[in-house]
Amino acid sequence: MSRYSHADAEAARRAIAGLVVGEELGTAAREVAVAILHAQGRTDAETAAALRLSTYTAARIRARLHLRAHGARS
């Protein structure tokens, strides 16, 4: 069984779409959103901008999920 609920996934999708500010999400929904954007190849800065979080927060969540950082795009 997954530790993330359908509600967490839906909240994450809404945040990625820009309908909800990332800071309004619960911990699990933030983790789902960061994981989705990381899977799309987004950097921490791009993830932070999409979710309207600080870059530090996006990087901290990514690290907590044991995901490697993507390099900055040139």
mmCIF file of the N, C-alpha and C atoms, coordinates in Angstrom:
data_MODEL
# 
_entry.id   MODEL 
# 
loop_
_atom_site.group_PDB 
_atom_site.id 
_atom_site.type_symbol 
_atom_site.label_atom_id 
_atom_site.label_alt_id 
_atom_site.label_comp_id 
_atom_site.label_asym_id 
_atom_site.label_entity_id 
_atom_site.label_seq_id 
_atom_site.pdbx_PDB_ins_code 
_atom_site.Cartn_x 
_atom_site.Cartn_y 
_atom_site.Cartn_z 
_atom_site.occupancy 
_atom_site.B_iso_or_equiv 
_atom_site.pdbx_formal_charge 
_atom_site.auth_seq_id 
_atom_site.auth_comp_id 
_atom_site.auth_asym_id 
_atom_site.auth_atom_id 
_atom_site.pdbx_PDB_model_num 
ATOM 1   N N  . MET A 1 1  ? 0.832  -1.181 0.000   1.00 0.00 ? 1  MET A N  1 
ATOM 2   C CA . MET A 1 1  ? 0.000  0.000  0.000   1.00 0.00 ? 1  MET A CA 1 
ATOM 3   C C  . MET A 1 1  ? 0.877  1.245  0.000   1.00 0.00 ? 1  MET A C  1 
ATOM 4   N N  . SER A 1 2  ? 0.502  2.222  -0.796  1.00 0.00 ? 2  SER A N  1 
ATOM 5   C CA . SER A 1 2  ? 1.264  3.465  -0.907  1.00 0.00 ? 2  SER A CA 1 
ATOM 6   C C  . SER A 1 2  ? 1.038  4.350  0.314   1.00 0.00 ? 2  SER A C  1 
ATOM 7   N N  . ARG A 1 3  ? 2.059  5.091  0.667   1.00 0.00 ? 3  ARG A N  1 
ATOM 8   C CA . ARG A 1 3  ? 1.909  6.000  1.804   1.00 0.00 ? 3  ARG A CA 1 
ATOM 9   C C  . ARG A 1 3  ? 1.258  7.315  1.397   1.00 0.00 ? 3  ARG A C  1 
ATOM 10  N N  . TYR A 1 4  ? 1.034  7.482  0.102   1.00 0.00 ? 4  TYR A N  1 
ATOM 11  C CA . TYR A 1 4  ? 0.395  8.696  -0.396  1.00 0.00 ? 4  TYR A CA 1 
ATOM 12  C C  . TYR A 1 4  ? -1.047 8.377  -0.806  1.00 0.00 ? 4  TYR A C  1 
ATOM 13  N N  . SER A 1 5  ? -1.939 9.262  -0.455  1.00 0.00 ? 5  SER A N  1 
ATOM 14  C CA . SER A 1 5  ? -3.343 9.050  -0.777  1.00 0.00 ? 5  SER A CA 1 
ATOM 15  C C  . SER A 1 5  ? -3.679 9.672  -2.135  1.00 0.00 ? 5  SER A C  1 
ATOM 16  N N  . HIS A 1 6  ? -4.850 9.324  -2.621  1.00 0.00 ? 6  HIS A N  1 
ATOM 17  C CA . HIS A 1 6  ? -5.349 9.936  -3.852  1.00 0.00 ? 6  HIS A CA 1 
ATOM 18  C C  . HIS A 1 6  ? -5.475 11.450 -3.664  1.00 0.00 ? 6  HIS A C  1 
ATOM 19  N N  . ALA A 1 7  ? -5.887 11.870 -2.474  1.00 0.00 ? 7  ALA A N  1 
ATOM 20  C CA . ALA A 1 7  ? -6.025 13.305 -2.195  1.00 0.00 ? 7  ALA A CA 1 
ATOM 21  C C  . ALA A 1 7  ? -4.676 14.008 -2.283  1.00 0.00 ? 7  ALA A C  1 
ATOM 22  N N  . ASP A 1 8  ? -3.602 13.348 -1.822  1.00 0.00 ? 8  ASP A N  1 
ATOM 23  C CA . ASP A 1 8  ? -2.262 13.938 -1.930  1.00 0.00 ? 8  ASP A CA 1 
ATOM 24  C C  . ASP A 1 8  ? -1.877 14.115 -3.395  1.00 0.00 ? 8  ASP A C  1 
ATOM 25  N N  . ALA A 1 9  ? -2.137 13.100 -4.197  1.00 0.00 ? 9  ALA A N  1 
ATOM 26  C CA . ALA A 1 9  ? -1.804 13.164 -5.616  1.00 0.00 ? 9  ALA A CA 1 
ATOM 27  C C  . ALA A 1 9  ? -2.609 14.253 -6.318  1.00 0.00 ? 9  ALA A C  1 
ATOM 28  N N  . GLU A 1 10 ? -3.871 14.361 -5.983  1.00 0.00 ? 10 GLU A N  1 
ATOM 29  C CA . GLU A 1 10 ? -4.719 15.395 -6.596  1.00 0.00 ? 10 GLU A CA 1 
ATOM 30  C C  . GLU A 1 10 ? -4.254 16.791 -6.181  1.00 0.00 ? 10 GLU A C  1 
ATOM 31  N N  . ALA A 1 11 ? -3.910 16.975 -4.919  1.00 0.00 ? 11 ALA A N  1 
ATOM 32  C CA . ALA A 1 11 ? -3.401 18.269 -4.454  1.00 0.00 ? 11 ALA A CA 1 
ATOM 33  C C  . ALA A 1 11 ? -2.093 18.614 -5.165  1.00 0.00 ? 11 ALA A C  1 
ATOM 34  N N  . ALA A 1 12 ? -1.235 17.621 -5.357  1.00 0.00 ? 12 ALA A N  1 
ATOM 35  C CA . ALA A 1 12 ? 0.025  17.841 -6.065  1.00 0.00 ? 12 ALA A CA 1 
ATOM 36  C C  . ALA A 1 12 ? -0.238 18.271 -7.507  1.00 0.00 ? 12 ALA A C  1 
ATOM 37  N N  . ARG A 1 13 ? -1.161 17.599 -8.177  1.00 0.00 ? 13 ARG A N  1 
ATOM 38  C CA . ARG A 1 13 ? -1.503 17.974 -9.554  1.00 0.00 ? 13 ARG A CA 1 
ATOM 39  C C  . ARG A 1 13 ? -2.035 19.406 -9.624  1.00 0.00 ? 13 ARG A C  1 
ATOM 40  N N  . ARG A 1 14 ? -2.838 19.787 -8.653  1.00 0.00 ? 14 ARG A N  1 
ATOM 41  C CA . ARG A 1 14 ? -3.374 21.163 -8.634  1.00 0.00 ? 14 ARG A CA 1 
ATOM 42  C C  . ARG A 1 14 ? -2.261 22.183 -8.428  1.00 0.00 ? 14 ARG A C  1 
ATOM 43  N N  . ALA A 1 15 ? -1.289 21.857 -7.590  1.00 0.00 ? 15 ALA A N  1 
ATOM 44  C CA . ALA A 1 15 ? -0.170 22.776 -7.356  1.00 0.00 ? 15 ALA A CA 1 
ATOM 45  C C  . ALA A 1 15 ? 0.696  22.902 -8.605  1.00 0.00 ? 15 ALA A C  1 
ATOM 46  N N  . ILE A 1 16 ? 0.943  21.782 -9.284  1.00 0.00 ? 16 ILE A N  1 
ATOM 47  C CA . ILE A 1 16 ? 1.743  21.817 -10.506 1.00 0.00 ? 16 ILE A CA 1 
ATOM 48  C C  . ILE A 1 16 ? 1.040  22.639 -11.575 1.00 0.00 ? 16 ILE A C  1 
ATOM 49  N N  . ALA A 1 17 ? -0.279 22.567 -11.611 1.00 0.00 ? 17 ALA A N  1 
ATOM 50  C CA . ALA A 1 17 ? -1.064 23.341 -12.576 1.00 0.00 ? 17 ALA A CA 1 
ATOM 51  C C  . ALA A 1 17 ? -1.150 24.822 -12.201 1.00 0.00 ? 17 ALA A C  1 
ATOM 52  N N  . GLY A 1 18 ? -0.657 25.179 -11.014 1.00 0.00 ? 18 GLY A N  1 
ATOM 53  C CA . GLY A 1 18 ? -0.676 26.576 -10.593 1.00 0.00 ? 18 GLY A CA 1 
ATOM 54  C C  . GLY A 1 18 ? -1.962 27.002 -9.925  1.00 0.00 ? 18 GLY A C  1 
ATOM 55  N N  . LEU A 1 19 ? -2.815 26.045 -9.575  1.00 0.00 ? 19 LEU A N  1 
ATOM 56  C CA . LEU A 1 19 ? -4.095 26.378 -8.964  1.00 0.00 ? 19 LEU A CA 1 
ATOM 57  C C  . LEU A 1 19 ? -3.995 26.548 -7.451  1.00 0.00 ? 19 LEU A C  1 
ATOM 58  N N  . VAL A 1 20 ? -2.921 26.006 -6.865  1.00 0.00 ? 20 VAL A N  1 
ATOM 59  C CA . VAL A 1 20 ? -2.709 26.053 -5.414  1.00 0.00 ? 20 VAL A CA 1 
ATOM 60  C C  . VAL A 1 20 ? -1.239 26.381 -5.179  1.00 0.00 ? 20 VAL A C  1 
ATOM 61  N N  . VAL A 1 21 ? -0.957 27.211 -4.204  1.00 0.00 ? 21 VAL A N  1 
ATOM 62  C CA . VAL A 1 21 ? 0.425  27.513 -3.831  1.00 0.00 ? 21 VAL A CA 1 
ATOM 63  C C  . VAL A 1 21 ? 0.995  26.325 -3.072  1.00 0.00 ? 21 VAL A C  1 
ATOM 64  N N  . GLY A 1 22 ? 2.217  25.937 -3.395  1.00 0.00 ? 22 GLY A N  1 
ATOM 65  C CA . GLY A 1 22 ? 2.844  24.788 -2.768  1.00 0.00 ? 22 GLY A CA 1 
ATOM 66  C C  . GLY A 1 22 ? 2.890  24.855 -1.259  1.00 0.00 ? 22 GLY A C  1 
ATOM 67  N N  . GLU A 1 23 ? 3.006  26.066 -0.717  1.00 0.00 ? 23 GLU A N  1 
ATOM 68  C CA . GLU A 1 23 ? 3.067  26.218 0.735   1.00 0.00 ? 23 GLU A CA 1 
ATOM 69  C C  . GLU A 1 23 ? 1.756  25.831 1.415   1.00 0.00 ? 23 GLU A C  1 
ATOM 70  N N  . GLU A 1 24 ? 0.673  25.770 0.671   1.00 0.00 ? 24 GLU A N  1 
ATOM 71  C CA . GLU A 1 24 ? -0.624 25.384 1.228   1.00 0.00 ? 24 GLU A CA 1 
ATOM 72  C C  . GLU A 1 24 ? -0.801 23.867 1.289   1.00 0.00 ? 24 GLU A C  1 
ATOM 73  N N  . LEU A 1 25 ? 0.113  23.123 0.659   1.00 0.00 ? 25 LEU A N  1 
ATOM 74  C CA . LEU A 1 25 ? 0.010  21.669 0.618   1.00 0.00 ? 25 LEU A CA 1 
ATOM 75  C C  . LEU A 1 25 ? 0.530  21.046 1.906   1.00 0.00 ? 25 LEU A C  1 
ATOM 76  N N  . GLY A 1 26 ? 0.025  19.873 2.208   1.00 0.00 ? 26 GLY A N  1 
ATOM 77  C CA . GLY A 1 26 ? 0.572  19.094 3.305   1.00 0.00 ? 26 GLY A CA 1 
ATOM 78  C C  . GLY A 1 26 ? 1.901  18.480 2.877   1.00 0.00 ? 26 GLY A C  1 
ATOM 79  N N  . THR A 1 27 ? 2.592  17.898 3.821   1.00 0.00 ? 27 THR A N  1 
ATOM 80  C CA . THR A 1 27 ? 3.909  17.318 3.556   1.00 0.00 ? 27 THR A CA 1 
ATOM 81  C C  . THR A 1 27 ? 3.867  16.264 2.459   1.00 0.00 ? 27 THR A C  1 
ATOM 82  N N  . ALA A 1 28 ? 2.935  15.342 2.543   1.00 0.00 ? 28 ALA A N  1 
ATOM 83  C CA . ALA A 1 28 ? 2.859  14.257 1.560   1.00 0.00 ? 28 ALA A CA 1 
ATOM 84  C C  . ALA A 1 28 ? 2.572  14.792 0.163   1.00 0.00 ? 28 ALA A C  1 
ATOM 85  N N  . ALA A 1 29 ? 1.671  15.746 0.037   1.00 0.00 ? 29 ALA A N  1 
ATOM 86  C CA . ALA A 1 29 ? 1.349  16.313 -1.275  1.00 0.00 ? 29 ALA A CA 1 
ATOM 87  C C  . ALA A 1 29 ? 2.541  17.058 -1.860  1.00 0.00 ? 29 ALA A C  1 
ATOM 88  N N  . ARG A 1 30 ? 3.298  17.757 -1.022  1.00 0.00 ? 30 ARG A N  1 
ATOM 89  C CA . ARG A 1 30 ? 4.514  18.425 -1.500  1.00 0.00 ? 30 ARG A CA 1 
ATOM 90  C C  . ARG A 1 30 ? 5.508  17.398 -2.021  1.00 0.00 ? 30 ARG A C  1 
ATOM 91  N N  . GLU A 1 31 ? 5.665  16.306 -1.297  1.00 0.00 ? 31 GLU A N  1 
ATOM 92  C CA . GLU A 1 31 ? 6.587  15.260 -1.730  1.00 0.00 ? 31 GLU A CA 1 
ATOM 93  C C  . GLU A 1 31 ? 6.168  14.687 -3.075  1.00 0.00 ? 31 GLU A C  1 
ATOM 94  N N  . VAL A 1 32 ? 4.887  14.449 -3.258  1.00 0.00 ? 32 VAL A N  1 
ATOM 95  C CA . VAL A 1 32 ? 4.385  13.926 -4.536  1.00 0.00 ? 32 VAL A CA 1 
ATOM 96  C C  . VAL A 1 32 ? 4.673  14.923 -5.655  1.00 0.00 ? 32 VAL A C  1 
ATOM 97  N N  . ALA A 1 33 ? 4.399  16.194 -5.417  1.00 0.00 ? 33 ALA A N  1 
ATOM 98  C CA . ALA A 1 33 ? 4.617  17.222 -6.442  1.00 0.00 ? 33 ALA A CA 1 
ATOM 99  C C  . ALA A 1 33 ? 6.091  17.314 -6.823  1.00 0.00 ? 33 ALA A C  1 
ATOM 100 N N  . VAL A 1 34 ? 6.972  17.321 -5.830  1.00 0.00 ? 34 VAL A N  1 
ATOM 101 C CA . VAL A 1 34 ? 8.406  17.387 -6.115  1.00 0.00 ? 34 VAL A CA 1 
ATOM 102 C C  . VAL A 1 34 ? 8.860  16.148 -6.878  1.00 0.00 ? 34 VAL A C  1 
ATOM 103 N N  . ALA A 1 35 ? 8.366  14.977 -6.498  1.00 0.00 ? 35 ALA A N  1 
ATOM 104 C CA . ALA A 1 35 ? 8.741  13.742 -7.188  1.00 0.00 ? 35 ALA A CA 1 
ATOM 105 C C  . ALA A 1 35 ? 8.274  13.762 -8.648  1.00 0.00 ? 35 ALA A C  1 
ATOM 106 N N  . ILE A 1 36 ? 7.069  14.255 -8.893  1.00 0.00 ? 36 ILE A N  1 
ATOM 107 C CA . ILE A 1 36 ? 6.553  14.333 -10.267 1.00 0.00 ? 36 ILE A CA 1 
ATOM 108 C C  . ILE A 1 36 ? 7.423  15.253 -11.113 1.00 0.00 ? 36 ILE A C  1 
ATOM 109 N N  . LEU A 1 37 ? 7.722  16.439 -10.582 1.00 0.00 ? 37 LEU A N  1 
ATOM 110 C CA . LEU A 1 37 ? 8.526  17.393 -11.349 1.00 0.00 ? 37 LEU A CA 1 
ATOM 111 C C  . LEU A 1 37 ? 9.956  16.896 -11.523 1.00 0.00 ? 37 LEU A C  1 
ATOM 112 N N  . HIS A 1 38 ? 10.495 16.212 -10.528 1.00 0.00 ? 38 HIS A N  1 
ATOM 113 C CA . HIS A 1 38 ? 11.832 15.638 -10.646 1.00 0.00 ? 38 HIS A CA 1 
ATOM 114 C C  . HIS A 1 38 ? 11.847 14.586 -11.754 1.00 0.00 ? 38 HIS A C  1 
ATOM 115 N N  . ALA A 1 39 ? 10.814 13.772 -11.818 1.00 0.00 ? 39 ALA A N  1 
ATOM 116 C CA . ALA A 1 39 ? 10.722 12.740 -12.853 1.00 0.00 ? 39 ALA A CA 1 
ATOM 117 C C  . ALA A 1 39 ? 10.652 13.351 -14.251 1.00 0.00 ? 39 ALA A C  1 
ATOM 118 N N  . GLN A 1 40 ? 10.157 14.578 -14.336 1.00 0.00 ? 40 GLN A N  1 
ATOM 119 C CA . GLN A 1 40 ? 10.104 15.293 -15.612 1.00 0.00 ? 40 GLN A CA 1 
ATOM 120 C C  . GLN A 1 40 ? 11.440 15.946 -15.963 1.00 0.00 ? 40 GLN A C  1 
ATOM 121 N N  . GLY A 1 41 ? 12.425 15.819 -15.057 1.00 0.00 ? 41 GLY A N  1 
ATOM 122 C CA . GLY A 1 41 ? 13.745 16.360 -15.319 1.00 0.00 ? 41 GLY A CA 1 
ATOM 123 C C  . GLY A 1 41 ? 13.942 17.793 -14.866 1.00 0.00 ? 41 GLY A C  1 
ATOM 124 N N  . ARG A 1 42 ? 13.037 18.302 -14.049 1.00 0.00 ? 42 ARG A N  1 
ATOM 125 C CA . ARG A 1 42 ? 13.143 19.688 -13.585 1.00 0.00 ? 42 ARG A CA 1 
ATOM 126 C C  . ARG A 1 42 ? 14.233 19.851 -12.534 1.00 0.00 ? 42 ARG A C  1 
ATOM 127 N N  . THR A 1 43 ? 14.898 20.991 -12.557 1.00 0.00 ? 43 THR A N  1 
ATOM 128 C CA . THR A 1 43 ? 15.888 21.321 -11.530 1.00 0.00 ? 43 THR A CA 1 
ATOM 129 C C  . THR A 1 43 ? 15.153 21.782 -10.275 1.00 0.00 ? 43 THR A C  1 
ATOM 130 N N  . ASP A 1 44 ? 15.911 21.929 -9.179  1.00 0.00 ? 44 ASP A N  1 
ATOM 131 C CA . ASP A 1 44 ? 15.304 22.428 -7.938  1.00 0.00 ? 44 ASP A CA 1 
ATOM 132 C C  . ASP A 1 44 ? 14.703 23.814 -8.149  1.00 0.00 ? 44 ASP A C  1 
ATOM 133 N N  . ALA A 1 45 ? 15.402 24.670 -8.878  1.00 0.00 ? 45 ALA A N  1 
ATOM 134 C CA . ALA A 1 45 ? 14.903 26.032 -9.118  1.00 0.00 ? 45 ALA A CA 1 
ATOM 135 C C  . ALA A 1 45 ? 13.618 26.007 -9.948  1.00 0.00 ? 45 ALA A C  1 
ATOM 136 N N  . GLU A 1 46 ? 13.565 25.145 -10.954 1.00 0.00 ? 46 GLU A N  1 
ATOM 137 C CA . GLU A 1 46 ? 12.362 25.031 -11.777 1.00 0.00 ? 46 GLU A CA 1 
ATOM 138 C C  . GLU A 1 46 ? 11.201 24.453 -10.976 1.00 0.00 ? 46 GLU A C  1 
ATOM 139 N N  . THR A 1 47 ? 11.500 23.472 -10.137 1.00 0.00 ? 47 THR A N  1 
ATOM 140 C CA . THR A 1 47 ? 10.477 22.884 -9.269  1.00 0.00 ? 47 THR A CA 1 
ATOM 141 C C  . THR A 1 47 ? 9.941  23.929 -8.316  1.00 0.00 ? 47 THR A C  1 
ATOM 142 N N  . ALA A 1 48 ? 10.848 24.698 -7.707  1.00 0.00 ? 48 ALA A N  1 
ATOM 143 C CA . ALA A 1 48 ? 10.443 25.737 -6.767  1.00 0.00 ? 48 ALA A CA 1 
ATOM 144 C C  . ALA A 1 48 ? 9.556  26.778 -7.443  1.00 0.00 ? 48 ALA A C  1 
ATOM 145 N N  . ALA A 1 49 ? 9.924  27.190 -8.638  1.00 0.00 ? 49 ALA A N  1 
ATOM 146 C CA . ALA A 1 49 ? 9.127  28.187 -9.357  1.00 0.00 ? 49 ALA A CA 1 
ATOM 147 C C  . ALA A 1 49 ? 7.742  27.645 -9.698  1.00 0.00 ? 49 ALA A C  1 
ATOM 148 N N  . ALA A 1 50 ? 7.680  26.397 -10.135 1.00 0.00 ? 50 ALA A N  1 
ATOM 149 C CA . ALA A 1 50 ? 6.389  25.805 -10.517 1.00 0.00 ? 50 ALA A CA 1 
ATOM 150 C C  . ALA A 1 50 ? 5.457  25.677 -9.317  1.00 0.00 ? 50 ALA A C  1 
ATOM 151 N N  . LEU A 1 51 ? 6.023  25.341 -8.150  1.00 0.00 ? 51 LEU A N  1 
ATOM 152 C CA . LEU A 1 51 ? 5.194  25.119 -6.963  1.00 0.00 ? 51 LEU A CA 1 
ATOM 153 C C  . LEU A 1 51 ? 5.096  26.351 -6.069  1.00 0.00 ? 51 LEU A C  1 
ATOM 154 N N  . ARG A 1 52 ? 5.819  27.398 -6.448  1.00 0.00 ? 52 ARG A N  1 
ATOM 155 C CA . ARG A 1 52 ? 5.869  28.628 -5.648  1.00 0.00 ? 52 ARG A CA 1 
ATOM 156 C C  . ARG A 1 52 ? 6.371  28.341 -4.232  1.00 0.00 ? 52 ARG A C  1 
ATOM 157 N N  . LEU A 1 53 ? 7.510  27.638 -4.182  1.00 0.00 ? 53 LEU A N  1 
ATOM 158 C CA . LEU A 1 53 ? 8.229  27.354 -2.944  1.00 0.00 ? 53 LEU A CA 1 
ATOM 159 C C  . LEU A 1 53 ? 9.612  27.987 -3.072  1.00 0.00 ? 53 LEU A C  1 
ATOM 160 N N  . SER A 1 54 ? 10.355 28.039 -1.981  1.00 0.00 ? 54 SER A N  1 
ATOM 161 C CA . SER A 1 54 ? 11.741 28.476 -2.088  1.00 0.00 ? 54 SER A CA 1 
ATOM 162 C C  . SER A 1 54 ? 12.556 27.342 -2.700  1.00 0.00 ? 54 SER A C  1 
ATOM 163 N N  . THR A 1 55 ? 13.665 27.705 -3.333  1.00 0.00 ? 55 THR A N  1 
ATOM 164 C CA . THR A 1 55 ? 14.555 26.696 -3.894  1.00 0.00 ? 55 THR A CA 1 
ATOM 165 C C  . THR A 1 55 ? 15.073 25.786 -2.780  1.00 0.00 ? 55 THR A C  1 
ATOM 166 N N  . TYR A 1 56 ? 15.365 26.364 -1.616  1.00 0.00 ? 56 TYR A N  1 
ATOM 167 C CA . TYR A 1 56 ? 15.835 25.576 -0.476  1.00 0.00 ? 56 TYR A CA 1 
ATOM 168 C C  . TYR A 1 56 ? 14.810 24.506 -0.096  1.00 0.00 ? 56 TYR A C  1 
ATOM 169 N N  . THR A 1 57 ? 13.541 24.881 -0.036  1.00 0.00 ? 57 THR A N  1 
ATOM 170 C CA . THR A 1 57 ? 12.495 23.923 0.341   1.00 0.00 ? 57 THR A CA 1 
ATOM 171 C C  . THR A 1 57 ? 12.370 22.816 -0.697  1.00 0.00 ? 57 THR A C  1 
ATOM 172 N N  . ALA A 1 58 ? 12.391 23.181 -1.973  1.00 0.00 ? 58 ALA A N  1 
ATOM 173 C CA . ALA A 1 58 ? 12.307 22.171 -3.035  1.00 0.00 ? 58 ALA A CA 1 
ATOM 174 C C  . ALA A 1 58 ? 13.493 21.210 -2.957  1.00 0.00 ? 58 ALA A C  1 
ATOM 175 N N  . ALA A 1 59 ? 14.682 21.730 -2.717  1.00 0.00 ? 59 ALA A N  1 
ATOM 176 C CA . ALA A 1 59 ? 15.877 20.892 -2.624  1.00 0.00 ? 59 ALA A CA 1 
ATOM 177 C C  . ALA A 1 59 ? 15.826 19.991 -1.387  1.00 0.00 ? 59 ALA A C  1 
ATOM 178 N N  . ARG A 1 60 ? 15.334 20.523 -0.288  1.00 0.00 ? 60 ARG A N  1 
ATOM 179 C CA . ARG A 1 60 ? 15.233 19.747 0.945   1.00 0.00 ? 60 ARG A CA 1 
ATOM 180 C C  . ARG A 1 60 ? 14.263 18.578 0.772   1.00 0.00 ? 60 ARG A C  1 
ATOM 181 N N  . ILE A 1 61 ? 13.127 18.832 0.149   1.00 0.00 ? 61 ILE A N  1 
ATOM 182 C CA . ILE A 1 61 ? 12.149 17.764 -0.089  1.00 0.00 ? 61 ILE A CA 1 
ATOM 183 C C  . ILE A 1 61 ? 12.741 16.712 -1.022  1.00 0.00 ? 61 ILE A C  1 
ATOM 184 N N  . ARG A 1 62 ? 13.409 17.168 -2.109  1.00 0.00 ? 62 ARG A N  1 
ATOM 185 C CA . ARG A 1 62 ? 14.038 16.228 -3.037  1.00 0.00 ? 62 ARG A CA 1 
ATOM 186 C C  . ARG A 1 62 ? 15.055 15.353 -2.321  1.00 0.00 ? 62 ARG A C  1 
ATOM 187 N N  . ALA A 1 63 ? 15.871 15.960 -1.477  1.00 0.00 ? 63 ALA A N  1 
ATOM 188 C CA . ALA A 1 63 ? 16.889 15.203 -0.745  1.00 0.00 ? 63 ALA A CA 1 
ATOM 189 C C  . ALA A 1 63 ? 16.243 14.205 0.215   1.00 0.00 ? 63 ALA A C  1 
ATOM 190 N N  . ARG A 1 64 ? 15.162 14.609 0.871   1.00 0.00 ? 64 ARG A N  1 
ATOM 191 C CA . ARG A 1 64 ? 14.461 13.718 1.796   1.00 0.00 ? 64 ARG A CA 1 
ATOM 192 C C  . ARG A 1 64 ? 13.919 12.488 1.062   1.00 0.00 ? 64 ARG A C  1 
ATOM 193 N N  . LEU A 1 65 ? 13.586 12.657 -0.210  1.00 0.00 ? 65 LEU A N  1 
ATOM 194 C CA . LEU A 1 65 ? 13.086 11.555 -1.031  1.00 0.00 ? 65 LEU A CA 1 
ATOM 195 C C  . LEU A 1 65 ? 14.219 10.730 -1.647  1.00 0.00 ? 65 LEU A C  1 
ATOM 196 N N  . HIS A 1 66 ? 15.463 11.107 -1.339  1.00 0.00 ? 66 HIS A N  1 
ATOM 197 C CA . HIS A 1 66 ? 16.654 10.419 -1.853  1.00 0.00 ? 66 HIS A CA 1 
ATOM 198 C C  . HIS A 1 66 ? 16.726 10.466 -3.369  1.00 0.00 ? 66 HIS A C  1 
ATOM 199 N N  . LEU A 1 67 ? 16.377 11.622 -3.943  1.00 0.00 ? 67 LEU A N  1 
ATOM 200 C CA . LEU A 1 67 ? 16.466 11.831 -5.375  1.00 0.00 ? 67 LEU A CA 1 
ATOM 201 C C  . LEU A 1 67 ? 17.699 12.664 -5.664  1.00 0.00 ? 67 LEU A C  1 
ATOM 202 N N  . ARG A 1 68 ? 18.425 12.318 -6.702  1.00 0.00 ? 68 ARG A N  1 
ATOM 203 C CA . ARG A 1 68 ? 19.630 13.069 -7.063  1.00 0.00 ? 68 ARG A CA 1 
ATOM 204 C C  . ARG A 1 68 ? 19.245 14.375 -7.719  1.00 0.00 ? 68 ARG A C  1 
ATOM 205 N N  . ALA A 1 69 ? 20.062 15.389 -7.504  1.00 0.00 ? 69 ALA A N  1 
ATOM 206 C CA . ALA A 1 69 ? 19.817 16.698 -8.095  1.00 0.00 ? 69 ALA A CA 1 
ATOM 207 C C  . ALA A 1 69 ? 20.084 16.647 -9.593  1.00 0.00 ? 69 ALA A C  1 
ATOM 208 N N  . HIS A 1 70 ? 19.257 17.367 -10.347 1.00 0.00 ? 70 HIS A N  1 
ATOM 209 C CA . HIS A 1 70 ? 19.495 17.536 -11.776 1.00 0.00 ? 70 HIS A CA 1 
ATOM 210 C C  . HIS A 1 70 ? 20.367 18.771 -11.933 1.00 0.00 ? 70 HIS A C  1 
ATOM 211 N N  . GLY A 1 71 ? 21.300 18.730 -12.864 1.00 0.00 ? 71 GLY A N  1 
ATOM 212 C CA . GLY A 1 71 ? 22.173 19.872 -13.105 1.00 0.00 ? 71 GLY A CA 1 
ATOM 213 C C  . GLY A 1 71 ? 21.416 21.015 -13.734 1.00 0.00 ? 71 GLY A C  1 
ATOM 214 N N  . ALA A 1 72 ? 21.945 22.205 -13.574 1.00 0.00 ? 72 ALA A N  1 
ATOM 215 C CA . ALA A 1 72 ? 21.344 23.400 -14.171 1.00 0.00 ? 72 ALA A CA 1 
ATOM 216 C C  . ALA A 1 72 ? 21.415 23.281 -15.689 1.00 0.00 ? 72 ALA A C  1 
ATOM 217 N N  . ARG A 1 73 ? 20.405 23.761 -16.325 1.00 0.00 ? 73 ARG A N  1 
ATOM 218 C CA . ARG A 1 73 ? 20.355 23.702 -17.800 1.00 0.00 ? 73 ARG A CA 1 
ATOM 219 C C  . ARG A 1 73 ? 21.059 24.904 -18.360 1.00 0.00 ? 73 ARG A C  1 
ATOM 220 N N  . SER A 1 74 ? 21.721 24.705 -19.496 1.00 0.00 ? 74 SER A N  1 
ATOM 221 C CA . SER A 1 74 ? 22.426 25.827 -20.118 1.00 0.00 ? 74 SER A CA 1 
ATOM 222 C C  . SER A 1 74 ? 21.700 26.355 -21.311 1.00 0.00 ? 74 SER A C  1 
# 
